Amino acid sequence: MSIAEGLDARAKRAPLIPPRPPLAPDDLSALGRLALIRSNAIASWGPRAYEEDIIRGRFFGRSSFILNTPDAIRHILVENYENYTRTPAAFRVLRPILGEGLLLAEGKAWKNQRRTLAPAFAPRAIPLLVPHMLAATDDAIGTLRMQTGVPIDLREAMQRLALDIAGRTMFSFELEKHGAALRGFVNEYGERLAQPRFLDLLLPPGWPSPRDISRAMFRRRWTRFMGNLIAERRAMTSQSGSGDAAPRDLFDLMVAARDPETGEAFTDEQLGDQVSTMILAGHETTATALFWSLYLLALDPATQDELAAEAKGALAGGPLDATRLTFTRAVLDETMRLYPPAFLIVRAAAGPDTVPGADIAKKDVVLISPWLLHRHEKLWDQPNAFRPSRFLSGNAPPDRFAYLPFGVGPRVCIGAQFALTEATLALAKLVAAFRVELLEREPVTPVGVVTTQPNRSPMFRITPRTA
């Protein structure tokens, strides 16, 4: 099929409308909405949130604002970003597992960490890491070949793949030996401690909530585990005698990183928090994007075949290069529009401010939701449809402040290019190798906890693609 024929066939197909949670009533009580937030924040929004520019409400005695206009978002996240911090509840929930790493750092500490880490995640560093990504993906494909034709949980498979990529790109070794323990930590925290409870939201920052005691106990075990991983990596360097060799992974780049102004390196404690942040944030984002991409492609076989054709063509042309995978990247972009890994950005105002349509007082809460933005009726044509072509050349690109899979502004995700390269290469190789089918009719709906997770793990069947 020629490119022109492919474009014509795509235009004639009715777009897929993937599952989503039912909308909440706009007149839902505060307690009712809080109950929904605890179980699935995505399901707590009503029709107004997808239609109006600003939704004003109350949040524990303070005004709260859902902002859906690019101009307001630009102001909050770029022009006056220093006036907005994470909420006390966010620090309570995330600090035990992320520590003082880049994701949670504020003010001068954040600026120092950001400029120190920037070279490790610059585009020129990506080629160093691509062989690790491809090797992990090839090993995953080898494992999956032994499971063809039988029901398979691709959500778990993508979590294992993303974790393996994280381990190899960070430490140059497989995390198979530590994978079960690492997944256990992540699952334990996500299921028991990551959901904010009423007292987490209500108590002042200096007052520990009952769950903070459990989080502190988790923190001690987690820090010890990460310290053991780092010690193992350092022992590997010592045994190989390659301490002065060229960097081979993110750990080498982070150990070599120096603050451009002071020349200081990370302390061991700081390095542990940065490693935790990069492994957790990186592998969770990639696993989520890959799962939802495969789910959508299973629902849309024609799009899946189109991606497979591109991937096979790219593989036939020599070493796989993400820049040649334009349709694969469009599928990922559209997947992250419909199911953004980070579905909500919450900020508290440190001082008064004004955005178009709202006056914000000190301590007011501002909510910017990629989930809402990416499906807003005023910002997108057919916002609930799966249409990867909207991200291909020839179509007007979305407003930079209406599409936020990795945030935007000074605090945009430092690993965005890494994650996009990783996910594009992995998705292309997986779909080139296998045809993916769903074995269940029951829809899979997204649940907003910390990231946009499926409400269950559906079973798939994969079969090898013939040449």
Backbone torsions as a table, in degrees:
resi	resn	phi	psi	omega
1	MET	NA	131.2	178.9
2	SER	-74.6	166.8	178.2
3	ILE	-61.5	-41.8	-179.6
4	ALA	-63.4	-41.2	178.4
5	GLU	-65.1	-39.2	178.3
6	GLY	-63.1	-42.8	178.8
7	LEU	-64.0	-40.0	-179.1
8	ASP	-67.2	-42.9	179.6
9	ALA	-64.0	-39.7	179.7
10	ARG	-63.4	-40.3	-178.1
11	ALA	-65.5	-29.6	-176.6
12	LYS	-83.4	-16.1	-177.8
13	ARG	-76.6	140.1	172.8
14	ALA	-69.1	132.9	-176.5
15	PRO	-69.4	147.5	175.0
16	LEU	-73.5	133.9	172.7
17	ILE	-109.3	98.1	-174.8
18	PRO	-74.0	164.6	-176.3
19	PRO	-65.5	151.5	173.5
20	ARG	-149.9	160.7	178.3
21	PRO	-68.5	154.9	174.6
22	PRO	-63.5	149.6	178.9
23	LEU	-73.6	144.6	176.5
24	ALA	-79.6	154.1	174.0
25	PRO	-63.2	139.9	178.6
26	ASP	-64.5	-27.2	-177.9
27	ASP	-95.5	21.7	179.9
28	LEU	-61.6	139.7	179.7
29	SER	-66.4	161.9	179.6
30	ALA	-61.0	-41.4	179.2
31	LEU	-68.0	-38.5	177.6
32	GLY	-64.3	-39.7	179.1
33	ARG	-68.5	-38.7	178.2
34	LEU	-63.0	-38.2	178.0
35	ALA	-64.0	-39.0	177.5
36	LEU	-67.6	-39.8	179.4
37	ILE	-58.5	-40.3	-178.7
38	ARG	-65.9	-32.3	-177.7
39	SER	-94.2	-37.4	-179.1
40	ASN	-166.4	97.5	-175.9
41	ALA	-59.7	-32.4	-179.5
42	ILE	-61.4	-31.9	-178.2
43	ALA	-82.6	0.1	-176.0
44	SER	-88.8	-6.3	-177.1
45	TRP	-97.7	139.9	178.4
46	GLY	-98.7	-176.4	-176.6
47	PRO	-55.9	-35.9	-177.9
48	ARG	-58.2	-35.0	-176.7
49	ALA	-66.1	-20.6	179.2
50	TYR	-98.9	0.0	-173.9
51	GLU	-124.4	-30.6	-173.0
52	GLU	-100.5	158.9	-177.3
53	ASP	-75.2	-42.0	-177.9
54	ILE	-138.0	132.7	174.7
55	ILE	-114.9	119.2	-179.7
56	ARG	-102.5	137.3	178.0
57	GLY	-146.7	-164.9	178.3
58	ARG	-124.3	142.2	-178.7
59	PHE	-138.8	99.2	-179.9
60	PHE	50.0	52.3	173.6
61	GLY	87.0	-6.2	177.8
62	ARG	-115.0	155.0	174.7
63	SER	-71.0	145.5	174.0
64	SER	-126.9	148.9	-177.2
65	PHE	-133.3	124.9	167.1
66	ILE	-92.6	120.1	-176.6
67	LEU	-105.4	125.6	-177.8
68	ASN	-123.0	16.9	179.7
69	THR	-112.4	133.9	179.6
70	PRO	-55.4	-37.3	-179.4
71	ASP	-64.0	-42.9	179.1
72	ALA	-66.4	-39.1	-179.6
73	ILE	-67.6	-40.5	176.1
74	ARG	-58.2	-42.7	-178.7
75	HIS	-63.7	-45.5	-175.3
76	ILE	-69.9	-45.6	-170.9
77	LEU	-94.1	-11.7	-178.7
78	VAL	-125.3	-61.4	-170.3
79	GLU	-69.7	-35.2	-177.4
80	ASN	-132.8	36.9	-173.3
81	TYR	-62.2	-27.5	-178.0
82	GLU	-69.3	-13.9	178.5
83	ASN	-83.7	-3.4	-172.8
84	TYR	-126.7	129.1	-178.3
85	THR	-123.5	167.7	172.4
86	ARG	-66.0	153.4	-179.8
87	THR	-76.1	156.8	176.1
88	PRO	-54.5	-36.7	179.5
89	ALA	-63.9	-37.0	179.1
90	ALA	-64.1	-41.8	177.7
91	PHE	-63.3	-43.0	178.5
92	ARG	-56.3	-45.0	-171.9
93	VAL	-76.6	-39.3	-170.2
94	LEU	-97.2	-27.3	-173.1
95	ARG	-63.1	-36.8	179.8
96	PRO	-59.4	-26.9	-178.4
97	ILE	-105.0	-23.5	-179.6
98	LEU	-107.4	-12.3	177.9
99	GLY	61.1	-138.5	-179.4
100	GLU	-101.4	28.4	-179.1
101	GLY	-69.3	179.7	-171.4
102	LEU	-57.3	-36.8	-174.7
103	LEU	-63.7	-32.1	-175.8
104	LEU	-107.0	-10.9	-178.3
105	ALA	-64.1	150.1	-179.8
106	GLU	-129.7	160.1	171.1
107	GLY	58.0	-135.2	-176.0
108	LYS	-63.9	-37.5	179.9
109	ALA	-61.0	-41.8	178.5
110	TRP	-64.5	-45.7	-179.6
111	LYS	-59.6	-42.7	179.4
112	ASN	-63.2	-44.2	-179.1
113	GLN	-66.4	-42.1	-176.8
114	ARG	-61.6	-48.7	-177.4
115	ARG	-71.7	-26.7	177.0
116	THR	-71.3	-39.7	-177.5
117	LEU	-83.5	-19.7	-172.4
118	ALA	-51.5	-45.0	-179.3
119	PRO	-61.3	-31.6	-178.8
120	ALA	-68.0	-22.7	-177.0
121	PHE	-116.4	12.7	177.2
122	ALA	-68.0	153.2	179.8
123	PRO	-52.5	-33.1	-178.2
124	ARG	-68.2	-16.7	178.6
125	ALA	-85.5	-16.6	-175.2
126	ILE	-60.7	-44.7	-179.3
127	PRO	-56.2	-29.5	176.7
128	LEU	-61.9	-31.9	-172.4
129	LEU	-96.1	-19.2	-176.3
130	VAL	-57.9	-43.5	178.5
131	PRO	-57.5	-35.7	176.2
132	HIS	-64.0	-42.9	-179.9
133	MET	-61.5	-46.1	-176.9
134	LEU	-68.5	-38.7	179.9
135	ALA	-64.0	-42.7	179.3
136	ALA	-64.8	-40.0	179.6
137	THR	-66.1	-42.2	178.0
138	ASP	-61.4	-40.5	178.2
139	ASP	-65.3	-39.2	178.3
140	ALA	-64.1	-41.1	178.7
141	ILE	-63.5	-39.6	176.9
142	GLY	-60.9	-40.8	177.2
143	THR	-67.0	-41.5	-178.8
144	LEU	-66.6	-29.4	179.7
145	ARG	-61.5	-25.1	178.8
146	MET	-82.2	-1.9	-178.5
147	GLN	-121.2	17.2	-179.2
148	THR	-70.3	143.5	176.1
149	GLY	82.4	-4.8	179.4
150	VAL	-120.0	157.6	179.0
151	PRO	-58.3	137.5	-176.9
152	ILE	-141.1	143.8	178.2
153	ASP	-93.8	97.6	-177.6
154	LEU	-75.4	-19.5	175.4
155	ARG	-64.8	-47.6	177.7
156	GLU	-64.3	-39.4	-180.0
157	ALA	-62.3	-39.5	179.5
158	MET	-71.5	-32.9	175.5
159	GLN	-64.9	-41.4	178.9
160	ARG	-66.0	-42.4	179.9
161	LEU	-63.0	-48.2	-178.2
162	ALA	-63.4	-37.1	178.6
163	LEU	-68.0	-39.0	178.2
164	ASP	-64.9	-42.2	177.1
165	ILE	-62.3	-42.3	179.2
166	ALA	-60.3	-43.3	-179.4
167	GLY	-66.2	-42.9	-177.8
168	ARG	-71.5	-41.1	-179.5
169	THR	-72.2	-28.5	179.5
170	MET	-83.8	-45.3	-169.3
171	PHE	-120.6	-3.2	-176.2
172	SER	63.5	19.6	172.1
173	PHE	-139.4	156.3	179.7
174	GLU	-70.8	146.6	177.9
175	LEU	-96.1	17.7	-177.8
176	GLU	-55.7	-42.4	-178.7
177	LYS	-65.3	-32.9	-176.3
178	HIS	-106.2	-4.6	-172.2
179	GLY	-59.5	-43.3	-178.5
180	ALA	-62.8	-41.9	179.2
181	ALA	-66.4	-41.9	-179.2
182	LEU	-65.1	-45.3	177.8
183	ARG	-63.8	-34.4	177.5
184	GLY	-63.0	-43.5	176.9
185	PHE	-60.5	-47.9	-176.7
186	VAL	-63.2	-45.5	-179.3
187	ASN	-65.9	-41.5	179.1
188	GLU	-59.8	-46.2	-177.4
189	TYR	-68.6	-42.5	-179.1
190	GLY	-63.4	-38.8	-175.7
191	GLU	-83.6	-32.3	-172.5
192	ARG	-106.1	-33.5	-166.0
193	LEU	-124.3	-14.4	-174.1
194	ALA	-80.8	-20.9	-179.3
195	GLN	-80.1	121.6	177.4
196	PRO	-66.4	134.2	176.2
197	ARG	-99.1	173.3	-175.1
198	PHE	-55.4	-46.5	-177.9
199	LEU	-70.0	-28.0	174.6
200	ASP	-60.6	-36.1	-178.8
201	LEU	-82.4	-30.3	-171.0
202	LEU	-89.2	-39.4	-172.2
203	LEU	-73.0	146.0	174.2
204	PRO	-60.8	157.8	-174.5
205	PRO	-55.7	-35.4	-176.8
206	GLY	-80.8	-4.6	-177.8
207	TRP	-99.5	117.4	-179.5
208	PRO	-71.8	138.0	173.3
209	SER	-87.8	163.5	179.2
210	PRO	-55.0	-36.8	-178.6
211	ARG	-73.2	-19.3	178.0
212	ASP	-63.9	-28.9	177.6
213	ILE	-64.9	-45.5	177.6
214	SER	-64.7	-37.9	178.9
215	ARG	-65.3	-37.9	178.7
216	ALA	-65.5	-38.9	177.2
217	MET	-65.6	-40.7	176.0
218	PHE	-61.4	-42.7	-177.4
219	ARG	-57.0	-42.3	-179.5
220	ARG	-63.5	-44.6	179.7
221	ARG	-66.9	-40.8	-178.2
222	TRP	-65.3	-44.0	179.8
223	THR	-62.7	-40.1	178.0
224	ARG	-64.0	-40.9	179.2
225	PHE	-63.3	-47.0	179.9
226	MET	-64.5	-37.3	176.8
227	GLY	-60.9	-37.8	177.8
228	ASN	-66.2	-39.6	177.1
229	LEU	-61.3	-45.2	-179.0
230	ILE	-65.1	-40.5	178.6
231	ALA	-62.3	-39.6	179.3
232	GLU	-64.5	-41.4	178.8
233	ARG	-64.8	-41.0	179.5
234	ARG	-66.9	-37.1	177.6
235	ALA	-63.5	-37.7	178.7
236	MET	-62.9	-41.1	178.3
237	THR	-65.2	-42.1	-178.7
238	SER	-64.5	-41.4	-178.5
239	GLN	-68.3	-33.6	-178.3
240	SER	-82.0	-14.5	-178.7
241	GLY	66.5	27.5	-175.3
242	SER	-106.6	29.5	-176.1
243	GLY	-60.9	-29.8	-178.5
244	ASP	-103.4	8.6	-179.2
245	ALA	-75.8	171.3	178.0
246	ALA	-63.0	149.5	179.8
247	PRO	-61.1	145.2	-178.4
248	ARG	-123.5	-7.7	-179.3
249	ASP	-159.1	-179.1	-178.6
250	LEU	-65.2	-33.4	180.0
251	PHE	-61.9	-45.6	176.9
252	ASP	-58.5	-43.4	-178.8
253	LEU	-64.9	-38.8	-178.6
254	MET	-74.0	-35.7	176.9
255	VAL	-66.4	-36.7	-179.0
256	ALA	-79.1	-13.3	-175.6
257	ALA	-64.6	140.8	178.2
258	ARG	-134.1	142.7	174.7
259	ASP	-62.6	124.5	-176.7
260	PRO	-58.6	-26.9	-177.8
261	GLU	-90.8	-43.3	-174.0
262	THR	-100.0	-19.3	-176.3
263	GLY	76.6	6.8	-177.0
264	GLU	-80.5	143.5	174.4
265	ALA	-93.7	170.3	175.0
266	PHE	-70.1	139.9	169.2
267	THR	-71.5	168.2	179.2
268	ASP	-60.2	-40.1	179.5
269	GLU	-65.4	-43.8	178.6
270	GLN	-64.9	-39.9	179.2
271	LEU	-62.4	-40.1	177.8
272	GLY	-61.2	-41.4	178.9
273	ASP	-67.8	-37.2	178.7
274	GLN	-68.4	-41.3	177.4
275	VAL	-62.1	-43.8	177.5
276	SER	-57.5	-46.8	-177.8
277	THR	-62.4	-46.2	-175.3
278	MET	-69.5	-41.2	-179.9
279	ILE	-67.6	-47.3	-175.9
280	LEU	-69.7	-52.1	-178.2
281	ALA	-64.8	-40.8	-176.8
282	GLY	-69.2	-48.6	-174.8
283	HIS	-72.2	-33.2	-179.7
284	GLU	-67.8	-42.5	178.8
285	THR	-61.2	-47.2	-177.1
286	THR	-67.3	-44.8	180.0
287	ALA	-60.2	-41.9	179.8
288	THR	-64.9	-45.8	-179.0
289	ALA	-64.5	-40.0	-179.9
290	LEU	-68.6	-41.4	179.2
291	PHE	-61.0	-51.2	-177.2
292	TRP	-64.6	-34.3	177.1
293	SER	-62.7	-46.5	179.7
294	LEU	-66.2	-35.9	177.7
295	TYR	-63.5	-47.2	-179.9
296	LEU	-65.3	-39.2	178.9
297	LEU	-67.7	-32.0	175.3
298	ALA	-67.5	-33.7	176.7
299	LEU	-76.1	-19.2	-175.3
300	ASP	-129.2	77.7	-174.3
301	PRO	-59.9	-32.6	-179.4
302	ALA	-65.0	-42.9	176.5
303	THR	-65.1	-37.5	177.6
304	GLN	-60.9	-43.6	-179.7
305	ASP	-65.9	-36.2	178.1
306	GLU	-64.5	-41.1	178.0
307	LEU	-66.7	-41.0	-180.0
308	ALA	-61.6	-40.0	179.4
309	ALA	-63.7	-43.0	178.2
310	GLU	-63.2	-45.0	-176.8
311	ALA	-63.6	-42.5	179.7
312	LYS	-65.2	-37.7	176.8
313	GLY	-63.9	-41.0	179.7
314	ALA	-67.6	-38.7	179.2
315	LEU	-67.4	-32.5	179.5
316	ALA	-71.6	-18.3	-176.6
317	GLY	-90.8	11.5	180.0
318	GLY	114.8	-159.9	-180.0
319	PRO	-54.5	136.5	-175.2
320	LEU	-66.7	131.0	-177.7
321	ASP	-127.1	122.0	-176.9
322	ALA	-60.7	-25.2	-178.2
323	THR	-69.7	-18.0	178.4
324	ARG	-90.3	-5.1	-175.2
325	LEU	-100.7	63.1	-173.1
326	THR	-69.3	-39.3	-179.8
327	PHE	-73.3	-39.1	176.0
328	THR	-58.0	-44.2	178.8
329	ARG	-64.4	-38.2	178.3
330	ALA	-63.6	-38.7	177.1
331	VAL	-62.4	-44.0	178.0
332	LEU	-63.7	-44.0	178.8
333	ASP	-59.6	-42.9	-179.6
334	GLU	-70.2	-35.9	175.7
335	THR	-61.1	-44.8	-179.1
336	MET	-74.8	-16.3	169.9
337	ARG	-71.9	-47.1	-177.4
338	LEU	-76.0	-34.6	-178.4
339	TYR	-131.8	69.3	-178.3
340	PRO	-61.6	129.8	-179.4
341	PRO	-54.0	-46.0	174.8
342	ALA	-100.2	106.4	-170.9
343	PHE	-87.9	-10.5	-173.7
344	LEU	-151.1	134.0	172.6
345	ILE	-114.7	120.8	-177.9
346	VAL	-117.1	130.1	178.8
347	ARG	-133.8	148.4	174.2
348	ALA	-109.9	136.3	-178.5
349	ALA	-76.4	124.9	176.4
350	ALA	-77.9	-20.0	178.4
351	GLY	-155.4	172.1	-179.1
352	PRO	-65.8	152.8	-178.0
353	ASP	-157.7	168.0	177.4
354	THR	-135.7	132.1	170.9
355	VAL	-123.0	161.4	179.0
356	PRO	-54.0	114.3	177.0
357	GLY	96.0	1.1	-178.0
358	ALA	-158.7	139.4	169.4
359	ASP	-101.7	125.5	-175.1
360	ILE	-107.3	128.3	179.4
361	ALA	-96.4	163.5	176.1
362	LYS	-56.1	135.0	179.3
363	LYS	76.4	-1.6	171.8
364	ASP	-62.7	153.8	-177.3
365	VAL	-104.8	129.8	178.8
366	VAL	-111.4	129.1	178.7
367	LEU	-116.2	124.0	173.5
368	ILE	-119.5	113.3	-173.3
369	SER	-110.4	109.8	172.5
370	PRO	-54.8	-34.7	177.6
371	TRP	-57.7	-48.0	-179.7
372	LEU	-70.6	-46.1	-179.1
373	LEU	-56.8	-44.8	-174.3
374	HIS	-71.7	-11.2	179.4
375	ARG	-123.2	15.9	-175.1
376	HIS	-74.3	135.6	-175.0
377	GLU	-62.5	-30.4	-177.7
378	LYS	-83.5	-15.0	-171.2
379	LEU	-106.9	-16.3	-173.9
380	TRP	-137.1	145.4	169.1
381	ASP	-83.6	130.4	-175.9
382	GLN	47.1	63.8	-171.3
383	PRO	-62.9	-24.1	-177.5
384	ASN	-97.3	3.6	-178.1
385	ALA	-94.1	147.3	175.3
386	PHE	-87.1	101.8	-176.5
387	ARG	-135.0	84.2	179.8
388	PRO	-58.0	-27.0	-176.9
389	SER	-60.2	-20.8	-179.5
390	ARG	-64.9	-17.1	-179.8
391	PHE	-102.6	6.6	177.9
392	LEU	-88.5	157.5	177.8
393	SER	-61.0	148.5	-175.3
394	GLY	100.9	-18.6	174.6
395	ASN	-106.6	146.4	179.2
396	ALA	-62.7	128.5	179.2
397	PRO	-67.3	152.4	178.6
398	PRO	-67.2	155.1	174.3
399	ASP	-55.7	135.5	-177.2
400	ARG	-58.2	-25.4	-177.6
401	PHE	-104.5	15.0	173.1
402	ALA	-113.0	-6.6	-178.9
403	TYR	-132.0	106.9	-169.2
404	LEU	-130.5	54.4	-179.7
405	PRO	-64.3	-24.7	179.2
406	PHE	-123.0	20.7	-175.6
407	GLY	78.9	-165.4	-178.4
408	VAL	-162.3	160.4	176.3
409	GLY	86.7	-165.8	-178.0
410	PRO	-56.2	-29.4	-178.1
411	ARG	-100.4	22.0	173.5
412	VAL	-57.9	148.7	-177.6
413	CYS	-54.5	123.0	-177.2
414	ILE	-67.4	-24.3	-178.3
415	GLY	-98.9	19.2	-175.8
416	ALA	-59.7	-47.6	-178.0
417	GLN	-65.7	-38.5	175.5
418	PHE	-59.2	-49.7	-176.7
419	ALA	-64.5	-40.4	-179.8
420	LEU	-66.3	-42.1	178.4
421	THR	-63.4	-47.0	179.8
422	GLU	-58.0	-50.5	-176.3
423	ALA	-68.3	-38.2	179.8
424	THR	-63.9	-47.4	-179.9
425	LEU	-64.3	-44.5	-178.1
426	ALA	-65.1	-45.1	-178.7
427	LEU	-63.2	-42.3	-179.7
428	ALA	-61.3	-46.4	-177.9
429	LYS	-67.6	-37.8	179.9
430	LEU	-65.4	-46.4	-176.0
431	VAL	-76.4	-27.2	173.2
432	ALA	-67.3	-30.1	-176.8
433	ALA	-86.2	-33.9	-171.0
434	PHE	-135.2	145.9	164.3
435	ARG	-88.3	133.2	-173.4
436	VAL	-111.6	126.8	179.5
437	GLU	-129.7	144.9	172.9
438	LEU	-84.5	141.1	178.1
439	LEU	-101.9	-1.4	-175.0
440	GLU	-126.1	146.0	178.9
441	ARG	-91.5	-23.8	-177.1
442	GLU	-64.1	128.8	-178.1
443	PRO	-63.4	148.3	172.5
444	VAL	-101.1	123.5	-177.1
445	THR	-112.9	149.7	-178.4
446	PRO	-78.0	146.1	176.2
447	VAL	-123.2	125.8	178.6
448	GLY	-91.7	106.0	175.1
449	VAL	-112.8	-95.9	168.3
450	VAL	-93.5	-40.5	173.7
451	THR	-122.8	177.8	-178.2
452	THR	-87.8	94.4	-175.1
453	GLN	-101.5	153.8	172.3
454	PRO	-71.5	150.6	-179.1
455	ASN	-72.6	-12.0	176.7
456	ARG	-163.3	170.4	178.7
457	SER	-102.6	103.6	-179.7
458	PRO	-74.4	160.4	177.8
459	MET	-95.5	137.7	179.2
460	PHE	-116.4	167.5	166.7
461	ARG	-127.6	133.6	176.7
462	ILE	-116.8	140.5	177.3
463	THR	-131.1	142.2	-178.7
464	PRO	-62.5	139.9	174.1
465	ARG	-84.5	138.0	176.3
466	THR	-84.5	156.1	-177.5
467	ALA	-65.4	NA	NA
